[in-house]
Amino acid sequence: MQNPKKNNIDRFFAIIPAGGSGSRLWPLSRAAAPKFLHDLTGSGQTLLQDTWDRLQPLAKARTMVVTGDIHARAVEEQLPELDLSNIILEPTPRDSTAAIGLAAAILMLREPDVIIGSFAADHVILDENKFQEAVLEAVEVAATGLIVTIGLVPTEASVAFGYIQQGEPLDSKSARSVKKFVEKPNIKLAQEYVDSGDYFWNAGMFIAPAKLLLEVLAQTEPELHAGVMKIALAWDSKDRDQVMSATWLKLKKIAIDYAIAEPAALQNLVAVVPAEFEWHDVGDFASIAELQSQGRKGNLAVIGSAKVLSDSSSGILVSYTNRLVALIGLEDVIVVDTPDALLVTNKANAQKVKSLVEALRQSGHSELL
Amino acid sequence: MQNPKKNNIDRFFAIIPAGGSGSRLWPLSRAAAPKFLHDLTGSGQTLLQDTWDRLQPLAKARTMVVTGDIHARAVEEQLPELDLSNIILEPTPRDSTAAIGLAAAILMLREPDVIIGSFAADHVILDENKFQEAVLEAVEVAATGLIVTIGLVPTEASVAFGYIQQGEPLDSKSARSVKKFVEKPNIKLAQEYVDSGDYFWNAGMFIAPAKLLLEVLAQTEPELHAGVMKIALAWDSKDRDQVMSATWLKLKKIAIDYAIAEPAALQNLVAVVPAEFEWHDVGDFASIAELQSQGRKGNLAVIGSAKVLSDSSSGILVSYTNRLVALIGLEDVIVVDTPDALLVTNKANAQKVKSLVEALRQSGHSELL
């Protein structure tokens, strides 16, 4: 009996880094319950659950979650299918390279030819078929020995995202090599990027053979590489907790863009698969309101369990208190109603929520953060 | 030993009709807790308590309260000095003539030469000395055999109040006879009234010998007069409850303006004492905000126990939920935060709260009214 050749997609293992506090989404998002644990789209599921579901057709149970240890219980409750051997609990956040690097190292030791893909737990993606199609192509390209990122075809000159400059076409349906990654531009530069047709939004999704990813890391950040390897080697043994607690806090805090993606691009090791699915990095309530209303003017988006009585108001209401909420004649209002804190503002001021949270921190209201 | 002549002020007995639901102040004001039971001025006392205190220098314990029987407990708690023989509990509201008429009848039977004065429980009066001075003069004028009303010197052409047209001067410091009462005018008419100098705002305050008031009522509404007399005769006896419940619901619902003040004015039986104290009929949250901010622009008025974090917001916040309330960049906002209902609107829409309450009633949310 012939041993059938393994398909590349069978080598795929998804990693979901579930971190970040989302302070611009206070008081809904808290340190103890960051945005990925909430239903911000009205889908009936949290962003984390949406992310999990979106990956299931590709990865099935082969999905690992990296999150803060204070979120362990919430994550396990929200993802009952998550195998407990596939959850990494961080004692404190050490940025994305440590998180994804450790996951990649653990998975590589279990399965040397594994192709990992990293997808943040708090993104909103509306066309799952197009997403899956892009990841499928990315896995094939990654199997040729490249780190592959998914680049969103820009629909406007946004200054909120970093951009990816494409290089030559590759021997694949739509993938191109990546010339370089660029930081969030100013509006003029963003317009030039979009007009050129050569740039994509960097959505922070990486698909790569774990082995390759770690090789690059070994070159760029040898100490960090040694650290994650040390933890990974102890991971599936009785020494896990001891090595983790002795090593984790010493790992360098650095974003994966700087530690791996950008240096790898300079070595021609990165490809981009262009994609056109609708993607949102729901950063503040204004963006959630927009997402919910789908561009329709004058709509009031409602998230949560509130009984709502609205007389010609638009904007967004988030309420989980079961109270009646009555809104009269307010344009682009933002009302976030939680048991211990109430926020009222409007879309124009949505970004200021972050400094308000900072003010709360400084005035000693940590119980509300 | 000579029996010293009784001063007119010693004949004075205050009546406080404490009724009305104040639906434009929902969700703070409810059927079960109307506006007079709330502190709307930030004085630290409710409107009812403020009304009581304002009358004490004149009436002392000689004060009677007429209120709905569901408010009995709240009124007794708020007014510990109120003698229980001086509280009339209405099984249902029957408008102001029944309320004030019954109080006047009970007091007249106890004390035939009593001069009663009626003062609504939900008005705000800022200069108590001027108020007391006006009432003192009104009592003297009433003692000459007149029904006396206190007329506010208008400070603008308001269309929110009825007006009182003055007639000839009387033999008193500032009192005049009243030519007639006129309904709330349109703005053009209001301006003419104000420009003429002949008109005052009708604040609904009446001071009169109880006997005279009831004589007028006997002429204009003989059945209603007979009804209140029947109850009054049984009031201080064991038959009170039986007669009250058999008679009260049959009393005609009519405002005292129509049943007594206007017809009495046509008989030259009414005088007006002009007054210039600051008087507010706090009808909606916009007027409370104005009252609180004393005309200063850009202020946020706060009523209640909320912890507030405001970034350049103006308007009014009413909160009794002990939550943190954060407001960012909102102009003339109205936020009313109660345990089972939250209202968010702005000053321009403050009057619409009434129709919202109507919508709640029609949609069967009576538990929130």
Boltz contact constraints between the chains, C-beta under 6 A:
constraints:
  - contact:
      token1: [A, 323]
      token2: [B, 340]
      max_distance: 6.0
  - contact:
      token1: [A, 323]
      token2: [B, 341]
      max_distance: 6.0
  - contact:
      token1: [A, 323]
      token2: [B, 342]
      max_distance: 6.0
  - contact:
      token1: [A, 324]
      token2: [B, 341]
      max_distance: 6.0
  - contact:
      token1: [A, 324]
      token2: [B, 368]
      max_distance: 6.0
  - contact:
      token1: [A, 325]
      token2: [B, 342]
      max_distance: 6.0
  - contact:
      token1: [A, 326]
      token2: [B, 343]
      max_distance: 6.0
  - contact:
      token1: [A, 326]
      token2: [B, 356]
      max_distance: 6.0
  - contact:
      token1: [A, 327]
      token2: [B, 344]
      max_distance: 6.0
  - contact:
      token1: [A, 328]
      token2: [B, 345]
      max_distance: 6.0
  - contact:
      token1: [A, 328]
      token2: [B, 349]
      max_distance: 6.0
  - contact:
      token1: [A, 328]
      token2: [B, 352]
      max_distance: 6.0
  - contact:
      token1: [A, 329]
      token2: [B, 349]
      max_distance: 6.0
  - contact:
      token1: [A, 335]
      token2: [B, 344]
      max_distance: 6.0
  - contact:
      token1: [A, 340]
      token2: [B, 323]
      max_distance: 6.0
  - contact:
      token1: [A, 341]
      token2: [B, 323]
      max_distance: 6.0
  - contact:
      token1: [A, 341]
      token2: [B, 324]
      max_distance: 6.0
  - contact:
      token1: [A, 342]
      token2: [B, 323]
      max_distance: 6.0
  - contact:
      token1: [A, 342]
      token2: [B, 325]
      max_distance: 6.0
  - contact:
      token1: [A, 343]
      token2: [B, 326]
      max_distance: 6.0
  - contact:
      token1: [A, 344]
      token2: [B, 327]
      max_distance: 6.0
  - contact:
      token1: [A, 344]
      token2: [B, 335]
      max_distance: 6.0
  - contact:
      token1: [A, 344]
      token2: [B, 344]
      max_distance: 6.0
  - contact:
      token1: [A, 345]
      token2: [B, 328]
      max_distance: 6.0
  - contact:
      token1: [A, 349]
      token2: [B, 328]
      max_distance: 6.0
  - contact:
      token1: [A, 349]
      token2: [B, 329]
      max_distance: 6.0
  - contact:
      token1: [A, 352]
      token2: [B, 328]
      max_distance: 6.0
  - contact:
      token1: [A, 356]
      token2: [B, 326]
      max_distance: 6.0
  - contact:
      token1: [A, 368]
      token2: [B, 324]
      max_distance: 6.0
